[in-house]
Amino acid sequence: MQLTQQLILTSSSIQAMGIKTALPAAELGLYSLVLSGALAYAGRGLFEASQDGAHRKAFRESVRPGWEYIGRKMDVADFEWVMWFTSFRNVIIFALSGHVLFAKLCTMVAPQLRSWMYAVYGALAVVGTMGPWYLLLLLGHCVGLYVVSLFGQPWLCLGVGLASLASFKLDPLISWQSGFVTGTFDLQEVLFHGGCGFTVLRCTSFALESCAHPDRRYSLADLLKYNFYLPFFFFGPIMTFDRFHAQVSQVEPVRPEGELWRIRAQAGLSVVAILAVDVFFHFFYILTIPSDLKFVNRLPDSALAGLAYSNLVYDWVKAAVLFGVVNTVARLDHLDPPQPPKCITALYVFAETHFDRGINDWLCKYVYNYIGGEHSAVIPELGATIATFAITTLWLGPCDVVYLWSCLNCFGLNFELWVQKLAELEPLSQIETSLSEQMSRRVRAVFGAMNFWAIIMYNLVSLNSPEFTDLVAQRLLLSGFPQTTLAILFVTYCGVQLVKERERTLALEEEQKQDKEKLE
């Protein structure tokens, strides 16, 4: 489920997590050695498991012929990824290339009309892909939320927006509306839900921004230009209306120095990531193996831990590639889109865990920050997270797995705040004060390691299955205790310390950059 996400907590005390303190180089070298060895050992176990299971009857549907000249099969369990880069590859390249070409011509000839060009080209692409009745369906939702925005009541706009979103997630309305799509093809359902869901979020953002800035008098045309921008239309990321409108309305946009080089670099990284995933799936069947729990149960503990971790890493790579391609086109259009999500390897707090930065920003701006305020009080924070995850549940589509995922991650986010508040009380605060800064960082990293695996388990529920998650938890935490549990936590602790060191280096570089700008 590539759209899974959480919220960025603004509390600086949680984000800091003791990263300002340096550790000895020898200690960091030891951590690097341990982590590298553990990853290589787990990778070897996964590779052997993939080889052993390649010809299993349970793998026939999702492990297909790949590089036949060297006898390698390929994991094709993720049909979306396969469709993007096989049957729909040429369509995607053609549509986005056409957008870039017409955008460039319009910018050169009539830059004041480029926003109209984006909307017209996007609408034509939607008609060509999904049919004219689908376009009329979305126009109906756009007009409806535009009319609601004229009343100037934020609560009404949000309520109608959520009702509109629910109509695409719950029967019988979803069945009726899906009938507006003409024809049938492999990605039809994915494109239908993506286009409808993001349309509702964009229209709701427009309505809420209209209420917040009644003096600006946004028009229906502004909403249509915003909604039918093709690179963002089906899969996001979503930019809030105020940001998009301000950027697309610039008549003569100017690129920052070095921007084209960065765009080329991002495009190159996306291509490299696509090729790397293709190679990886010929040697590691990480998406197919979890479907056969009997086979999974025979894996060594190290390979099982690596399998759980790699499933989340793949989902991050998938999101990063999708947003990387889309963002490359958007940056060519002089936009500053939301960045790809933070790598799962660098996450050890729930507050920074999200797989779609655009939806995360949307939820934070209109729900989470509005209710939670400064996110320092327990009760308002609890109310903010419950409201936010309730909307997230509606966005993902209500079902038992999503309910479980929402409850677990809502608990994880609040539990971090409770632990933070507890650590500020006596005697815990006094104990930490008595420790050296380096020892305090080490203690925090221990808790970060445990949190890292909580993040993996809580999100594995939706990214794979509750049954697979239960098996992983049983093996690593219960039957593998204490040897396996402590070994995995130590390896994770080493990784957390290396992430902290990277964050510390980046923070110092940013401080030096700011000091240099002040002197200039």
N, C-alpha and C positions, 0 to 999 in steps of 0.2 A: 504494500500500500504506500505508493510513493508520496502521497500527500500528507502523511502523518507529520505532525509538528507540535511543538510546545512553545513556551513563551520566554522572552528575554526578561529576566528580573533585573530591575534597575538598582538593586542594593549593591553598593560598591564593596561592602564588607564580604559578601559572598563571592563576588567576581574576583576580588584580589586573591583570596585563599593563600596568602603567604607567598606570593610570587616575587616579592621585592628582594628576597634574601638569596644570595648565591650559595651554592654548595661547592665543595672541593672538586676540582676537575677529575681527580682519580675516582671519586665516588660516582660522578656522572658517567665516566667511562665504564665503570663496572655495571651500572644500570643499562647502558647501551649494549654491552656484551651479553648480559642476561636476556634482555628483550629480543635481541637479534637471534640468539640461540633458540629461545623458546618459540619464536615465530617460525624459524626454519624447521624445528622439530614437529610442530603442529602441522605445518605445510606438507612435510613429508608424509605424515599420517593421512592427511586428506588426499594427497596424490595417490597413495597406495589404495585407499578406500575407493577412489574413483576408478582406478584400474580394475579392482576386484569386482566392482558392481556394474561395470559397463555393459555386461551381457546378461544381467539379471532381467527376468521377465517383467518385474515391476518398473524397470527403467526404460522399457521399449518406447513408450509414448513420448518421453521427454529427453531421451538421449539418442540423437539421430546421427547419421553419417556426416562427418565433417571433413577433416584433412585426410582423405582416403589414401593419399600417396605415402603417408607415414602411419596409417592405421589408427588415427585419432578420431574419436567421435566427439560430438559437441552437445553441451547442455542447452536445450532449447525450451526449458520449462517456463521462462518468462516470455509469453507470446507477444506482449507489447514491445519489448526490446527487439525481438525477432522481426516483427512487422515493420518497425521503424526503419530497420536497416536492410530489409529485403524487398518485399513487395511494395512498401510505401516510401522507400528511400528516394526514388526518382520524383515522386509527387511532392515530397517535402522540399527537395532541392529546387525543383521547378517553381513552386509557390514562393519560397523565400527569396530565390534569385530574382524572380519577377518583381517582388516587393522592393528589393534593394535597387533594381534598375530603374523602376518608375519613380521611386523616391529620389534618386540622384537626379534624374531628368527634371523632375518637378522643382527640386531645390535650385537647380541651375536656371530654369526658365521663369518659374513663378513661385518663389519661396513662400509667399504669403498664403498659397493654396496647398501647401504640403500636407497639412492636417486633413484637408478634404480628400486629398489623394489617398492617404492612408485608409480613411473610412470607406471610400468607394471600392478600392482594391480589396480590402478585407471583406466587405459585404459580398462582392462578386465571388471571392474565393469560397465563402460560406455557402452561397447558392450552388456553386459548382460541386462542392463536396457533399452537402447534406440536403440540397433541394430548396426551392423557393418557399415551401410551406414552413420549413424549419426557420427560415429567416423571418417570416411573418410572426411565428410564435415568439421569437425573441424580441421582435419589435413591439409586440403586445406587452411583454413584461417591462421593456424599457419605457414605453409611454405610460404605463400604469404607475411606475415608481417616480417618473417625472411629475405626473399630476400630484402624487402624494407629497412630493418635495415642495410644491407651491404653498402648502399649508404652513410650512415653517416649523413643524413640530418634530424634533429628533426622535422621540419615543415612537411616534406614529410611523416615521420612515423606517426605523429599525424593525418594528413589529411587522410591517407589511413586507419588508425585505426578507425577514425570516419565514414568513408565511409563503412568500414566493419561492424561497429555497426549499421549503418543505414540500411544495407541490411537485418538485423534481425528485424527491427522495421517498415519498410515501404513496402507496396505492390508495385509491384508484386513479388519482390524478396523473401519476407518472406514466401509467399504461396508456392513458388517453393522449398525453402530450407526445409520447414517443411515436405515436402513429403519424405525426406530422413529418417524419423523416421518410424520404422516398428512396427506394432501392435497399439493397443489403450488401454489406461488405464486412471484412474481418474486424476493423477498428470502429465500426459504426457506434456501438454502445459506448465505447471510451470517448469518442468525439462528441457524442450527444451529451453525456453527463458533464464532460469538461467544458464544453461551450455554454451549456445552460447554467452550471454552477458558477463559473467565473463571471458570466453576464450578470447574475443576480448580485454577486459581491460588488461588482463595479457599479451597478446601478444604485445599490445601497450606499456605497461610498459617495457617489455623486449627490444623492439626496441629503446625506448628513452634512456634506461640505456646503451645500446650498443653504441649509439651516444655519450653519455656523457663520456663513458670510453672506447674509441677505443683500448687502450692498453691491455685491458683484454681479448678481442677476444672470446666472448661468442659464443657457438656453437648451432646448431639446437637441439642437445641432451639436452643442458641446458634448452632450451625453453620447450621441451616436458616434462622434469622432473618437471618443474615449473607448467606447465598448468594442468597436469593430477594427481596432488596430490589430492586424493579423498575427504578428509574432506572439502576442500575449493571449490571443483569443481562446484557443482550445486548451492549452496546458499552463497558462500563466508564464511567469510570475505576475502577480497582481500589483500594480502601482496604485496608491490612493489617488483619487481624482485631482486633488490640489497639486500634487507633485507632477502628474502627467500633464495637466492643463498648463501649468507654468512653463514646463519645458517645451511642449509642442507648440506653444504660442509664440516662441521666439522667431521673429522674421529672419534675422541674420545670425544664427547660432555660430559660436566660435569654439573650436576644439581646443582644449588645453594642450600645452606642449607635450609631445610624446604620446598623445592619445592614440593615433593611428598605429604606432608600434605596439601599444598595449592591446589594441583590438586584434591585431594579427597574432600576437602571442596567445591571447585567449582562444582564438580560433584554432591555432596549432595545438594547444593543450587539449581541446575538445576532440580533435582528430586522434591524437595520441591515446586519449582515454578510451575512445571507441575501439581502436585497434587492440589496446591492452585487454579490454574486456573480452574481445573475440578470442584472443590467444588464451586467456585465463580459462574460458569456458571449454576449451579443448583439452584441458588437463585437470580441471577441478570441477566436479559436478555438484556444486554447493547448493543449487536450487532443487535438484532432483533427489539427492540423498535424504533430506528430511522427510520426504513423502513415504519412505519405507522405514517405519519405526523399528521393525525387527532388525534390519540391517544397521540402523543407527545405534541400536543398543549394543552391537558388537564392536563398535569403534572404541579405541583407547580414549581415556579421559582427555588427553591433550588434543587429539583430533576433534573430539566432540566440542571442546571449548573453542577451538579454531573455527569449527563449522558455524557455531552460534555467532561468533564475532564477525566472520566473513559475510554472513547474511545481512547484517546491518551495514557493513562497509559497502557491499554491492548496492544496497538501496541508496546510500549516499552518493556513490559514483553515478548511479542512474539519474538521480536528481541533478547532480552537478553537470552532467553531460547535457541533459535537457535544457537547463537554465543557461549553461554556457553557450550553446548554439543560439538560443533565442536572444540572450543578452548581447551576443556579438552583433546580430542584426539591429537590435535596438540602439546600441551605441553608435553604429553607423548612421542611424537616424538622429543623432545628437541627443539621445535620451540617457538618463542615468538610472538604469533599472536596479531592482533589488539584487543583491549579490547572491551567489550560490550558498547553500547551507554550510555551516561549519562542519569540518570532517568529524565523523563519529569517533575517530581515534583521539581527537583532541578534547573530547567531552568527558568531564567528570563531575558536572553538576547538572541537575535537571533544569535549572534556570536558563541554561544556554542551549538546551536540546530542542532543535526543531529541524524539520526536513524541507520546509518551504518558507523561506524568509519573507516572501511577499504576503502570504496569509498570516504569518506571525505578526508582521507589522500592522496588518489590517485589524487583527484581533486586539493587539495591544492598544492601538489608537482609539478604537471605537467601543471597546468593552473592558479589557483588562485594566488599563491605566485609569479609565474613567471611574471604575468602581473601586479599584485597589489603592488609588492615590499614590503615596510614596512607597507602598509595599513594605511597610515596616511594622504595621499592626496586624496581629494574628487574625482577628475576626474579619476585618475588611478584605484581607488577603484571601481568606477562605471563601468569602462571598464572590470575590473577583475570579478566582480559579474555577469555582463551580459554574458560574455563569459562562465563562470562556469555554470550558470543556463541554458544556451543554450545547453551545453553538457548534463547536468542533465536531461533536457527535452527529449533529444534524448534517453538517457539511460532508462528513465521511459516509453517511448513510446508516441510520440506526439499525443495529443488529447486536446479537449477544457478544460477539468478539469486540466490536467497537465500544460497547458499554464497559466491558472488562478493561480494555485499553485505557479508556478515559478515566475510570475510577483509579486505576493503578498510577497513572501519570499525574493525576490531580493530587493523589496522596503524596507522591514523591516530591512534587513541587512544594506542597505545604510542609511536609516533614523537614525539608531543608531549612525553612524559616523557623520551625519549632526548635530544631537543633541549634540554630544560630542564636535564638533567644535564650535557650538553656545555657549555651556556652558563655553568654554575657553575664550570667548570674554567679554568685559565690557558691561553692568554692572553685568551680571550674575556671572562671576567669582568672582567679588568683594563681591557680596551678599553671595555666598557660603563661601568665606573666613571669613566673619563676623560671620558665624554660628559656633557653637561648633561642634566637631567631631561627637558626638552622634546625634545631630540634623541633620547634613549633611547626616549621614547614614539613618536617618528616611526619609528625603526628597527623597534620592535616592531610597529607598525601595518603596515609593509611585509610582515613575515612573516604578520601576521594576514590581510592581503589574499590572499596565496597560499593560506593555510589555508582561507579562505572558499570559494575555488573548488574546493579539494580536497573540502570538505564537499559542495558542490553536485554534483560529478562522482560521488563515491562513492555518494551517495544517489539520484542520477538513474538509476542502474543498476536499482534496484528500483521506483522510482516511475514510470518510463517504460519504457525498454528498453535493453539493452546496445548495440544497434545505433545508437540515437539518441545515446547517450552517447559512443560511439566517434566518430560524425560530429562532434559538438560539440568533442570533444578535438582531432580532426584539424584542424578549421577554426580554432579559437581558439589552439591551441598550436603547431601545425606550419606549415600553409600560411599562417596569419595572422601568423607571427612575422617581424619584431619589432613592426611597427606596431600590429596589432590586439591582440596579447598585452599589450604595455606600456600601451596606451590603456585596456584593460579593467582591468588591475591598478591603474592610477592612479585610475580611477573608484571601484574597490572600496576602495582605500586611503582615499579621501575619505570613503566610507561608514563604514569602520571607525573613523576618527577621530571622526566624529560620534557613533557608538555609544559610544565610549570617553568622550566628553564627557558624554553622557547618564548613563552609569554613574557618572562622577565626581560629577555633580550629585546623583544619588540617594544615593550614599555619604555625601556631605557633609550632606545633609538627615537621613539616619539618625543620623549622629554628633551633629548638633545636637539631634535629638529625644531621644537617650539622655542627653546632657548636661543637657537641660532636666528630664528625669525624675529625674536624680540630685539636682539642685538642689531639686526639689519634695519 
